[in-house]
């Protein structure tokens, strides 16, 4: 009975054969592959049926073989599965040709079709079925190998091998005489050869060297009967050699390449040809060379010599020279090898590479001799200049600078006499000249550097505009500056500006000259232009995008130059632009610190009238420091400890500046607020909390003070609102701070109360009464605090007479409780209460009000009386003491 899983696969096959959508084809292919992989042999078992007539059957028509076997029953169902499998195989071939399915999908569909055909094989399949199965298994296995899944190929190749044996047995059984046997054997051996070669491919791919060797040896033994396969097997072994060489398995590679060469010699009629044999030998020599040049030097030389005998090729000659150089051969042997070039057409580049190889290995005599012989062979070549350039390069490398100069001067003469170098060669010459000049510049041989730069200038026409010429002139200007030849430096920079006026490097040269001449205005102008150019992210220099650090590096260097030349104003401008563009936090904070120090020293030397602009600059620096500290949390290189150290430094600076500018309340407040913000990046220890509390209290006090000035209502509202915000933050910090120690004598609670009362009363805040309820409940409130509250309650724009009275009455009560009443303070308090109760200009007063006022006067009289009695008793006492010292009257 056909299994359910087999039936499901059959259904998927039918669905796929009707499908046209590529996405659906891909999904069904994967589903079929998974389903077919789970089918067991039991799913394909069926009752035996009569065998089909002998003879091959076309792959496209399995139904023709079955005839009556397609009757009802299990065999009929298996016949349908088999027919569907063959249709799927042919469909996959068609779709792959039309690029509907890719190589991997074709391999999976072949897998499904082949698996289904194998399951439908039966106990005694006819010859045609076996042949079809061999073909399908071979192609399925080869398909897996080709897509890099050799492990999936082995099973199918084993089935193919087994089927070949079945076919041979069946053919022998039906053969008639010795002649038939030889025919059948030759027929079978072709398939056997293919299967063995595929098994060798699979083994190499999986790293099974011994199995691959065994398979290839069997194939090699069959070449006497299959001579036409000589070329195929030789190339197969060469491919194995290439693969193992790329994997650096040199021992295996040398084996396969040797096999390839040997097989290629077995039958010259079907050989791969001399060019291919030489190619095999060159790779074999290379494998020996890279495996262990010292140990296998002779084998490498023998292989490359054989290659050159088979087919002389530049690569073979070059390889031979390379091996000889590595072996330390004499100049005579190397010259002999190089002489082989004379017998073969070589390209100019190949000759140059050989000369370079010789000179790189220190064979100057052979190298220069060979180099001198090359121009004769390429007199008509437009690339002849490459030879001269290589000659110049190696003269310089061997420290023969005088000879190199002579060669360069010959090139310059040729340039103006019709023997110009090609553009590519000319560019290469400029690079050589600049490189030599740069080496002299680094060695501080500025005159010699100029000499080489002037060679380069010689190839430019007067008035030519070129960015490279601008760069060249800037380099020359730097040399002139070091030689103190300022006028020549100016001329070079002027020429650079003509060629490339918008280059940050050109502006830097202008800047350096201005600093040297102590022209502050021009230096500031130049550094300003540098700063603007640094802002342009798409800035280009010498046809390449400027490195993102170029602008900052130049600005940093500009600041350093200004400081070294004691030009403080210029240094500040350079550092300002630098701090805007630096991305590295450590560099930025170093620049900002330098700016702060410079600005502080500038403060000391300036009049107060000139300080406003500098104060604003200082605020900008500190604000930037705060901003970058906040951003630095995302920068890995800037650690937490670094952040804390920087925050402490800048918060202390902001604090000291706030104290220093107490004559300017607004600036003082801004610095205190910055100090507070910066301190938030520091650990919240007691010292930092105290500093934060003080900063916020001072900021609130300044806002309140400014609110008392002649400002508009909207400005006053804004100031008072800001004050409340500072106070709210301060209260939170104060709560934490009080947990760290004893603050009984600290006036912060009182200040917070008074500041908040003033702000809320002048804002007409509805929560003011709630605030005062907590005040009335506190028995330890001081008299002075209550008197200030009373005063603030009636200070414009606030007007709270009820709160004012209550505060004054509470103050009177506290006065009475004193051991000795202060009559002056008591009378002032009463005076304020009476004035509050009897406003000026009112004549018609309520009796209750009059009664209240009457009580105030009684209190006043009581205090005055008691004060006078005490004062009178004190006077009498003093008089009594004085009498003792008076003389008695004479009688």
C-alpha positions in Angstrom: 0.0 0.0 0.0 1.4 3.3 -1.0 2.2 5.4 2.1 0.3 8.6 3.0 3.5 10.6 2.9 4.3 9.4 -0.6 0.8 10.4 -1.7 1.3 13.9 -0.1 4.5 14.3 -2.1 2.7 13.2 -5.3 0.1 15.9 -4.6 2.7 18.6 -4.1 4.4 17.5 -7.4 1.1 17.9 -9.3 0.6 21.3 -7.8 4.1 22.5 -8.6 3.9 21.4 -12.2 0.9 23.7 -12.7 2.4 26.7 -10.8 3.8 29.7 -12.6 4.4 32.3 -9.9 8.1 32.3 -9.0 7.5 33.0 -5.3 5.1 30.1 -5.0 7.4 27.8 -7.0 10.2 28.6 -4.5 7.9 27.8 -1.5 6.6 24.5 -3.1 10.2 23.5 -4.0 11.3 23.8 -0.3 8.1 22.0 0.9 8.7 19.2 -1.6 12.4 18.9 -0.5 11.5 18.6 3.2 8.7 16.1 2.5 10.7 13.9 0.2 13.6 13.8 2.7 11.2 12.2 5.3 10.0 9.4 3.0 11.2 5.9 4.0 11.5 2.8 1.8 8.4 1.4 3.4 6.4 4.2 1.9 7.3 2.9 -1.6 6.8 -0.9 -1.0 4.2 -2.5 -3.2 3.3 -5.9 -4.5 5.4 -7.4 -7.3 4.1 -7.1 -10.8 5.2 -8.6 -14.1 8.4 -7.1 -15.5 8.2 -4.7 -18.4 9.6 -5.7 -21.8 13.4 -5.2 -22.0 14.9 -2.2 -23.7 15.6 1.5 -22.9 12.7 3.8 -22.2 12.8 7.6 -22.8 13.1 9.6 -19.6 10.1 11.6 -20.6 7.7 8.7 -20.9 7.8 6.1 -18.1 4.2 5.1 -18.9 5.2 3.4 -22.1 7.2 0.9 -20.1 4.4 -0.1 -17.7 1.7 -1.1 -20.2 -0.7 -3.2 -18.4 1.0 -2.7 -15.1 -0.9 0.6 -14.9 -3.9 -1.4 -13.9 -5.7 -0.7 -10.6 -3.8 -1.5 -7.4 -0.6 -0.5 -5.7 1.6 -0.9 -8.8 -0.7 1.5 -10.7 -0.4 4.1 -7.9 3.4 3.7 -8.0 3.4 4.1 -11.7 1.6 7.4 -11.3 4.2 8.5 -8.8 7.1 7.5 -11.1 5.5 9.3 -14.0 5.1 12.4 -11.9 8.7 12.2 -10.8 10.0 12.1 -14.4 7.7 15.0 -15.3 9.1 16.9 -12.3 12.7 16.2 -13.5 12.0 17.4 -17.0 10.0 20.4 -15.7 13.0 21.4 -13.5 15.4 21.2 -16.5 13.0 23.5 -18.5 12.5 26.0 -15.8 16.2 26.2 -15.0 17.0 26.9 -18.6 14.4 29.7 -18.4 16.0 31.0 -15.2 12.7 30.4 -13.2 14.5 28.2 -10.7 18.1 28.6 -9.5 20.9 26.0 -9.2 20.0 25.1 -5.6 16.2 24.8 -6.4 17.1 22.6 -9.4 19.2 20.4 -7.1 16.4 20.1 -4.6 13.9 19.2 -7.4 16.3 16.6 -8.8 16.6 15.2 -5.3 12.8 14.8 -5.1 12.5 13.3 -8.5 15.4 10.9 -8.1 14.1 9.8 -4.6 10.7 9.1 -5.9 12.0 7.1 -8.9 14.2 5.0 -6.6 11.2 4.2 -4.3 9.3 3.0 -7.4 12.1 0.8 -8.7 10.6 -2.6 -7.9 12.4 -5.9 -7.4 13.5 -6.5 -11.0 13.5 -3.3 -12.9 14.0 -3.3 -16.7 17.2 -2.1 -18.3 15.7 1.2 -19.3 14.6 2.0 -15.7 18.1 1.2 -14.4 19.8 3.4 -17.0 17.4 6.2 -16.2 18.1 5.8 -12.5 21.9 5.9 -13.1 21.6 9.1 -15.1 19.3 10.7 -12.5 21.5 9.7 -9.6 24.6 10.9 -11.2 23.1 14.3 -12.2 21.6 14.7 -8.7 24.9 14.0 -7.0 26.7 16.3 -9.4 24.1 19.0 -8.7 24.8 18.9 -5.0 28.5 19.1 -5.5 28.2 22.1 -7.8 26.3 24.1 -5.2 28.8 23.3 -2.4 26.8 20.5 -0.6 28.9 17.6 -1.4 27.8 15.6 1.7 24.3 15.3 0.1 25.8 13.9 -3.1 27.3 10.7 -1.6 24.1 8.8 -1.2 23.0 9.3 -4.8 26.5 8.5 -6.2 26.4 5.2 -4.2 23.0 4.4 -5.6 24.4 5.2 -9.1 27.3 2.8 -8.5 25.0 0.1 -7.3 22.7 0.6 -10.3 25.7 0.3 -12.7 26.5 -3.1 -11.1 22.8 -4.2 -11.6 22.9 -3.0 -15.2 26.1 -4.9 -15.9 24.7 -8.1 -14.4 21.5 -7.7 -16.4 23.5 -7.1 -19.6 25.8 -10.1 -19.0 22.7 -12.3 -18.4 21.2 -11.4 -21.7 24.5 -11.3 -23.7 25.3 -13.7 -26.5 29.0 -14.3 -26.9 32.3 -12.7 -26.0 31.7 -9.7 -28.4 28.5 -8.7 -26.6 30.3 -8.8 -23.2 33.0 -6.4 -24.4 30.4 -4.1 -25.8 28.4 -4.1 -22.6 31.5 -3.6 -20.5 32.6 -0.6 -22.5 29.1 0.8 -22.2 29.1 0.4 -18.4 32.6 1.7 -17.9 31.7 5.2 -19.2 29.1 5.6 -16.5 31.5 4.1 -13.9 34.2 6.6 -14.9 31.8 9.5 -14.4 30.5 8.3 -11.1 34.1 7.7 -9.8 35.1 11.2 -10.9 32.1 12.7 -9.1 32.9 10.8 -6.0 36.5 12.2 -6.2 35.0 15.7 -6.4 32.8 15.1 -3.4 35.7 13.6 -1.4 38.0 16.6 -2.2 35.2 19.1 -1.2 34.8 17.2 2.1 38.5 17.0 2.8 38.7 13.2 2.4 42.0 13.1 0.5 42.5 9.3 0.7 39.1 8.5 -0.8 39.7 11.1 -3.6 43.0 9.5 -4.4 41.4 6.1 -4.6 38.7 7.3 -6.9 41.1 9.1 -9.2 43.4 6.1 -9.3 40.5 3.9 -10.5 39.7 6.5 -13.2 43.3 6.6 -14.2 43.4 2.8 -14.6 40.4 3.0 -16.9 42.0 5.6 -19.3 43.6 2.8 -21.4 40.0 1.8 -22.4 38.7 5.4 -22.3 41.5 7.5 -23.8 39.1 10.3 -24.7 38.7 11.0 -20.9 42.4 11.8 -20.5 41.8 15.6 -21.0 38.8 15.6 -18.6 40.7 13.7 -15.8 43.8 15.9 -16.2 41.8 19.1 -15.8 39.9 17.5 -12.9 43.1 16.9 -11.0 44.3 20.4 -11.9 41.1 21.8 -10.4 41.7 19.7 -7.3 45.3 21.2 -7.2 43.9 24.8 -7.4 41.3 24.2 -4.6 43.8 22.7 -2.2 46.4 25.4 -3.1 43.8 28.1 -2.2 43.2 26.2 1.1 47.0 26.3 1.7 47.2 22.4 1.7 50.3 22.5 -0.3 51.2 18.8 0.0 47.8 17.7 -1.4 48.0 20.5 -4.0 51.4 19.3 -5.3 50.1 15.7 -5.5 47.1 16.7 -7.6 49.1 18.9 -9.9 51.7 16.2 -10.4 48.8 13.8 -11.2 47.4 16.3 -13.7 50.7 16.7 -15.4 51.3 12.9 -15.5 47.8 12.2 -16.9 48.2 14.9 -19.5 51.2 13.0 -20.9 49.5 9.6 -21.1 47.9 10.1 -24.5 49.2 12.9 -26.6 46.2 12.6 -29.0 43.8 13.5 -26.2 46.2 15.6 -24.1 45.2 19.0 -22.7 48.0 20.7 -24.8 51.3 22.3 -24.0 49.9 25.6 -22.7 47.7 23.8 -20.2 50.6 21.5 -19.1 52.8 24.6 -18.6 50.1 26.2 -16.5 49.9 23.1 -14.3 53.7 23.0 -13.9 53.8 26.7 -13.0 51.2 26.2 -10.2 53.1 23.1 -9.1 56.3 25.2 -8.8 54.4 27.9 -6.9 53.0 25.3 -4.5 56.5 23.9 -3.8 57.8 27.5 -3.4 55.1 28.5 -0.9 55.1 25.2 0.9 58.8 25.3 1.9 61.1 27.1 -0.5 64.2 25.8 1.2 63.2 22.2 1.3 61.5 22.0 -2.1 63.7 24.5 -4.0 64.9 21.9 -6.5 61.5 20.6 -7.2 60.2 24.1 -7.7 63.0 24.9 -10.1 62.5 21.7 -12.0 58.8 22.3 -12.3 59.1 25.8 -13.6 61.9 24.8 -16.0 59.7 22.1 -17.4 56.9 24.6 -17.7 59.1 26.9 -19.7 60.2 24.0 -21.9 56.5 23.1 -22.6 55.4 26.7 -23.3 57.6 29.7 -22.6 55.4 32.3 -20.9 56.3 35.5 -19.1 54.7 34.2 -15.9 57.1 31.2 -16.1 60.2 33.3 -16.6 59.1 35.6 -13.8 58.5 32.7 -11.4 61.9 31.2 -12.2 63.6 34.5 -11.4 61.6 34.8 -8.2 62.6 31.3 -7.1 66.3 31.9 -8.0 66.3 35.1 -6.0 64.8 33.3 -3.0 67.4 30.6 -3.3 70.3 33.1 -3.2 71.5 32.2 -6.7 74.5 34.0 -8.3 74.1 37.0 -10.6 75.2 34.9 -13.5 72.4 32.3 -12.9 69.8 35.1 -12.6 71.2 36.9 -15.7 70.8 33.7 -17.6 67.2 33.3 -16.5 66.5 37.0 -17.4 68.0 36.4 -20.8 65.1 34.1 -21.6 63.1 37.3 -22.0 64.9 38.0 -25.2 63.4 34.9 -26.8 59.8 35.8 -26.0 57.5 38.8 -26.6 57.0 40.5 -23.2 54.8 43.4 -22.3 56.4 46.6 -21.0 54.7 46.2 -17.6 56.0 42.7 -17.3 59.6 43.9 -18.0 59.2 46.6 -15.4 57.8 44.2 -12.8 60.8 42.0 -13.4 63.2 44.9 -13.0 61.5 45.9 -9.9 61.7 42.4 -8.5 65.5 42.3 -9.2 66.1 45.7 -7.6 63.8 45.0 -4.6 66.0 42.0 -3.9 69.2 44.0 -4.0 70.4 42.7 -7.4 71.3 46.2 -8.6 73.8 45.1 -11.2 71.4 42.7 -12.9 68.4 45.0 -12.4 69.9 48.2 -13.8 71.5 46.3 -16.7 68.2 44.8 -17.6 66.4 48.1 -17.1 68.9 49.8 -19.6 68.1 47.1 -22.2 64.3 47.5 -22.0 64.0 50.9 -23.9 65.5 49.4 -27.0 62.7 46.9 -27.2 60.0 49.5 -26.6 61.3 52.6 -28.5 57.9 53.2 -30.2 55.8 52.7 -27.1 54.0 55.7 -25.6 54.7 54.2 -22.2 58.4 54.4 -22.5 58.4 57.0 -19.7 57.6 54.3 -17.2 61.1 52.9 -17.6 62.7 56.2 -16.8 60.4 56.6 -13.8 61.3 53.2 -12.4 65.0 54.1 -13.0 64.5 57.3 -11.0 62.7 55.5 -8.2 65.4 52.9 -7.7 68.2 55.5 -7.9 66.5 57.3 -5.1 66.0 54.1 -3.1 69.7 53.3 -3.4 70.6 56.8 -2.3 72.0 57.9 -5.7 70.2 61.2 -5.5 72.6 63.0 -7.9 72.0 60.5 -10.7 68.3 60.7 -10.0 68.4 64.5 -10.4 70.1 64.1 -13.7 67.4 61.7 -14.9 64.7 64.1 -13.7 66.3 67.0 -15.5 66.5 64.9 -18.7 62.7 64.3 -18.3 62.1 68.0 -17.9 64.2 68.8 -21.1 62.2 66.1 -22.9 59.0 67.6 -21.7 59.7 70.9 -23.5 61.2 69.2 -26.6 58.3 67.1 -27.6 58.9 64.0 -25.4 56.2 64.5 -22.9 55.3 61.7 -20.5 51.7 60.3 -20.6 49.4 61.9 -18.0 49.5 58.8 -15.8 53.3 58.7 -15.9 53.5 62.4 -15.2 51.3 62.1 -12.1 53.5 59.3 -10.9 56.6 61.5 -11.4 55.0 64.3 -9.3 54.4 61.8 -6.5 58.1 60.7 -6.6 59.2 64.3 -6.6 56.9 65.3 -3.7 57.8 62.2 -1.7 61.5 63.1 -2.0 60.8 66.7 -1.1 58.8 65.6 1.9 61.7 63.4 3.2 64.0 66.4 3.0 61.4 68.6 4.8 61.1 66.1 7.6 64.9 66.1 7.9 64.7 69.9 8.0 66.7 70.3 4.8 64.3 72.9 3.5 66.5 74.2 0.7 66.9 70.7 -0.7 63.1 70.2 -0.4 62.6 73.3 -2.4 64.9 71.9 -5.1 62.6 68.9 -5.6 59.4 71.0 -5.4 60.8 73.2 -8.1 61.3 70.2 -10.3 57.6 69.5 -10.0 56.7 73.2 -10.7 58.7 72.9 -14.0 55.9 70.8 -15.5 53.2 73.4 -15.0 52.6 76.2 -17.5 52.5 79.8 -16.4 49.0 80.8 -15.3 47.8 77.2 -15.0 45.1 76.7 -12.4 45.3 73.3 -10.6 44.6 72.3 -7.1 47.8 70.2 -7.0 49.8 73.3 -8.0 48.1 75.1 -5.1 49.2 72.4 -2.7 52.7 72.5 -4.2 52.9 76.3 -3.7 51.8 75.9 -0.1 54.5 73.3 0.6 57.0 75.6 -0.9 55.7 78.5 1.3 56.3 76.3 4.4 59.9 75.8 3.3 60.4 79.5 2.7 58.9 80.3 6.2 61.4 77.9 7.8 64.2 79.6 5.9 62.8 83.1 7.1 62.3 84.1 3.5 58.9 85.7 4.1 58.6 87.6 0.9 59.0 84.4 -1.2 56.6 82.6 1.1 54.0 85.4 0.4 54.5 85.0 -3.4 54.0 81.2 -3.1 50.8 81.7 -1.0 49.5 84.3 -3.4 50.0 81.8 -6.2 48.2 79.1 -4.1 45.3 81.5 -3.5 45.0 82.1 -7.3 44.7 78.3 -7.9 42.6 77.4 -4.9 41.2 80.4 -3.0 38.7 78.4 -0.9 41.1 75.9 0.6 41.5 75.8 4.3 45.1 74.9 3.8 45.7 78.1 1.8 44.1 80.2 4.6 46.3 78.5 7.1 49.4 79.6 5.1 48.0 83.1 5.1 47.5 82.8 8.8 51.0 81.6 9.6 52.5 84.6 7.7 50.2 87.0 9.5 51.2 85.6 12.9 54.9 85.8 12.0 54.5 89.5 11.0 52.3 90.1 14.1 49.5 91.3 12.0 46.7 90.5 14.4 43.8 91.8 12.3 44.9 89.7 9.3 45.5 86.6 11.5 42.0 86.9 13.0 40.5 87.3 9.5 42.4 84.2 8.3 41.5 82.0 11.2 37.8 83.2 10.9 37.8 82.0 7.3 39.4 78.8 8.4 36.6 78.3 10.9 33.9 78.9 8.2 35.6 76.5 5.8 35.8 73.8 8.6 32.0 74.0 8.9 31.5 72.8 5.3 31.3 69.0 5.6 31.5 68.6 1.8 34.8 70.5 1.6 37.1 69.0 -1.0 40.9 69.2 -1.1 43.0 67.9 -4.0 40.0 66.1 -5.5 39.5 64.1 -2.3 37.2 64.8 0.5 38.9 66.5 3.4 39.3 64.2 6.4 36.8 65.1 9.1 39.7 65.9 11.4 41.5 68.2 9.0 39.7 71.3 10.0 40.1 70.7 13.7 43.7 69.8 13.4 44.5 73.0 11.5 42.6 75.1 14.0 44.4 73.4 16.9 47.7 74.1 15.2 46.7 77.7 14.6 45.9 78.2 18.3 49.3 76.6 19.2 51.1 78.9 16.8 49.3 82.0 18.2 50.2 81.0 21.8 53.8 80.4 20.9 53.9 83.9 19.4 52.1 85.4 22.4 49.1 86.6 20.4 46.3 86.0 22.8 43.5 87.5 20.8 44.3 85.4 17.8 44.6 82.3 20.0 41.2 82.9 21.5 39.6 83.2 18.1 41.2 80.0 16.9 40.2 78.1 20.1 36.6 79.3 19.8 36.3 77.9 16.3 38.1 74.8 17.4 35.7 74.2 20.3 32.8 74.4 17.9 34.1 71.5 15.7 35.9 69.1 18.0 34.2 65.8 18.4 36.6 64.2 20.9 35.5 65.2 24.4 39.0 65.2 25.9 40.3 67.5 23.2 37.3 69.7 23.5 37.5 70.2 27.3 41.3 70.9 26.9 40.5 73.6 24.4 37.7 75.1 26.6 40.0 75.2 29.6 42.6 77.0 27.6 40.0 79.5 26.4 38.8 80.1 30.0 42.3 80.7 31.2 43.1 83.0 28.4 39.9 85.0 28.9 40.5 85.2 32.7 43.9 86.7 32.0 42.3 89.1 29.5 39.8 90.2 32.2 42.7 91.3 34.5 44.2 93.5 31.8 40.9 95.2 30.7 38.8 98.0 31.9 35.4 97.2 33.3 33.7 98.9 30.3 35.3 96.3 27.9 34.3 93.3 30.0 30.7 92.7 28.9 31.6 91.0 25.6 34.2 88.8 27.3 31.7 87.9 30.1 29.2 86.7 27.4 32.0 84.7 25.8 32.8 83.1 29.1 29.2 82.2 29.5 29.2 80.6 26.0 32.3 78.5 26.9 30.8 77.2 30.1 27.4 76.5 28.4 29.2 74.5 25.7 31.1 72.6 28.4 27.8 71.7 30.1 26.3 70.7 26.7 29.2 68.4 25.9 29.2 66.9 29.4 25.6 65.9 28.9 26.4 64.4 25.4 29.5 62.6 26.7 27.5 59.7 28.2 27.4 58.1 24.7 31.2 58.4 24.1 33.0 55.2 25.2 36.5 56.7 25.4 35.3 59.4 27.8 35.0 57.6 31.2 32.8 58.5 34.2 35.8 59.6 36.2 36.9 62.0 33.4 33.5 63.5 33.3 33.5 64.1 37.0 36.9 65.8 37.0 35.9 68.1 34.1 32.5 68.9 35.7 34.3 69.9 39.0 36.7 72.1 37.2 34.1 74.0 35.2 31.6 74.4 38.1 34.3 75.9 40.3 35.2 78.4 37.5 31.6 79.3 37.1 31.2 79.8 40.9 34.3 82.0 41.1 33.1 84.1 38.2 29.7 84.5 39.9 31.4 85.8 43.0 33.7 88.0 40.9 30.9 89.7 39.1 28.6 90.4 42.0 28.4 94.0 40.8 26.5 92.7 37.8 23.5 90.8 39.3 22.3 89.3 36.0 25.7 87.8 35.1 26.2 86.7 38.6 22.9 84.7 38.5 23.8 83.2 35.1 27.2 82.0 36.4 25.6 80.5 39.6 23.1 78.7 37.5 25.8 77.3 35.3 27.7 76.2 38.3 24.6 74.4 39.6 24.0 72.7 36.2 27.7 71.6 35.9 27.6 70.2 39.5 24.9 67.8 38.5 27.5 65.7 36.8 29.4 65.4 40.1 28.7 62.9 42.9 26.2 64.3 45.3 28.4 64.5 48.4 27.9 67.1 51.1 30.2 69.7 49.6 28.5 69.5 46.2 25.0 69.6 47.8 25.9 72.7 49.8 27.3 74.3 46.6 24.1 73.5 44.7 21.9 74.9 47.4 23.9 78.1 47.5 23.8 78.5 43.8 20.0 78.2 43.6 19.5 80.5 46.6 21.7 83.1 45.0 20.0 82.8 41.7 16.6 83.2 43.3 17.8 86.2 45.3 19.0 87.9 42.1 15.7 87.2 40.3 13.8 88.7 43.3 16.1 91.7 43.4 15.8 92.3 39.7 12.0 92.0 40.1 12.0 94.9 42.6 13.6 97.1 40.0 11.7 99.2 37.5 10.7 96.5 35.1 7.6 95.8 33.1 4.9 93.6 34.6 5.6 90.8 32.2 9.3 90.9 32.9 8.6 91.0 36.7 6.3 88.0 36.3 9.0 86.1 34.4 11.7 86.9 37.0 9.4 85.9 39.9 8.4 82.6 38.2 12.1 81.8 37.6 12.8 82.5 41.3 10.1 80.0 42.3 11.6 77.3 40.1 15.0 77.8 41.6 13.5 77.7 45.1 11.6 74.5 44.4 14.8 72.8 43.2 16.7 74.2 46.2 14.1 72.8 48.7 14.6 69.3 47.3 18.3 69.6 47.7 17.9 71.0 51.2 15.8 68.1 52.2 18.6 65.7 51.3 21.3 67.9 52.7 19.7 68.1 56.2 20.0 64.3 56.4 23.8 64.6 56.3 24.4 66.6 59.5 23.3 69.3 62.0 22.2 72.5 60.3 20.4 74.1 63.3 22.1 77.5 62.8 21.8 77.5 59.1 19.4 80.3 57.8 18.4 78.4 54.7 14.9 77.5 55.9 14.2 81.2 56.7 15.6 82.4 53.4 13.5 79.8 51.5 10.4 81.0 53.3 11.0 84.7 52.7 12.0 84.3 49.1 9.0 82.0 48.4 6.6 84.3 50.2 7.9 87.4 48.2 7.6 85.6 44.9 4.1 84.1 45.5 2.7 87.3 47.1 3.8 89.4 44.1 2.5 86.9 41.7 -0.8 86.8 43.5 -0.4 83.1 43.9 -3.5 81.4 45.4 -1.3 78.9 47.3 0.2 81.7 49.4 -2.3 81.2 52.3 -1.4 77.5 52.4 2.3 78.4 52.7 1.5 80.8 55.6 -0.5 78.2 57.5 2.6 76.2 58.0 4.4 79.4 59.2 1.8 80.2 61.9 2.1 76.6 63.2 5.8 76.9 63.7 6.6 78.3 67.3 10.3 78.9 66.5 9.7 81.6 63.9 11.7 84.6 64.7 10.4 88.1 65.2 12.5 89.5 62.4 11.2 86.9 60.0 7.6 87.9 60.9 8.3 91.6 60.5 9.9 91.0 57.0 6.8 88.9 56.0 4.6 91.7 57.1 6.6 94.2 55.1 6.6 92.0 52.0 2.9 91.4 52.2 2.3 95.1 51.5 5.2 95.7 49.1 3.9 96.5 45.6 2.5 94.8 43.6 1.6 92.5 46.6 -1.2 93.7 48.9 -2.2 91.3 51.7 -3.3 93.4 54.7 -4.8 90.4 56.6 -1.5 88.5 56.3 0.4 91.6 57.3 -1.7 92.1 60.4 -1.4 88.5 61.4 2.4 88.6 61.0 2.7 91.8 63.0 0.4 90.4 65.8 2.6 87.3 65.9 5.6 89.5 66.2 4.0 91.5 69.1 3.3 88.3 70.9 6.9 87.3 70.6 8.0 90.7 71.8 5.9 90.4 74.9 7.4 87.0 75.7 10.9 88.4 75.8 12.4 88.9 79.3 13.0 92.5 78.5 10.8 94.1 75.9 12.6 96.1 73.3 10.4 99.2 73.4 11.7 100.7 70.1 11.0 97.5 68.1 7.7 97.0 69.9 6.6 100.6 69.2 7.6 100.2 65.5 5.5 97.1 65.3 2.5 98.8 66.9 3.0 101.8 64.7 2.8 99.6 61.6 -0.4 97.9 63.0 -2.1 101.2 63.7 -1.2 102.6 60.3 -2.5 99.5 58.7 -5.8 99.7 60.7 -6.2 103.5 60.2 -5.4 104.2 56.6 -4.6 107.8 55.8 -7.6 109.9 54.6 -10.4 107.8 56.2 -12.7 109.6 58.6 -15.7 107.3 59.0 -14.4 104.2 60.8 -16.2 101.2 62.1 -16.4 100.9 65.9 -14.7 97.5 65.8 -11.7 99.0 64.0 -11.6 101.8 66.6 -11.8 99.3 69.4 -8.9 97.3 67.8 -6.8 100.5 67.5 -7.6 101.4 71.1 -6.2 98.1 72.3 -3.0 98.9 70.3 -2.7 102.2 72.1 -3.2 100.6 75.5 -0.5 98.1 74.6 1.7 101.0 73.7 0.9 102.8 76.9 1.6 99.7 79.0 5.0 99.2 77.4 5.9 102.9 77.7 4.8 103.0 81.3 6.7 100.0 82.3 9.7 101.2 80.4 9.5 104.6 82.0 9.2 103.2 85.5 12.1 101.0 84.9 14.0 103.9 83.5 13.1 106.2 86.5 14.2 103.6 89.0 17.5 103.2 87.2 18.0 107.0 87.3 17.3 107.2 91.0 19.6 104.3 91.7 22.4 106.0 89.8 21.8 109.3 91.7 22.0 107.5 95.0 25.3 106.1 94.1 26.5 109.4 92.9 25.7 111.1 96.2 28.3 109.1 98.0 30.9 110.9 96.2 29.5 114.4 96.8 31.2 116.6 99.6 29.2 117.4 102.8 27.9 121.0 103.1 29.8 123.2 105.5 27.8 124.2 108.4 
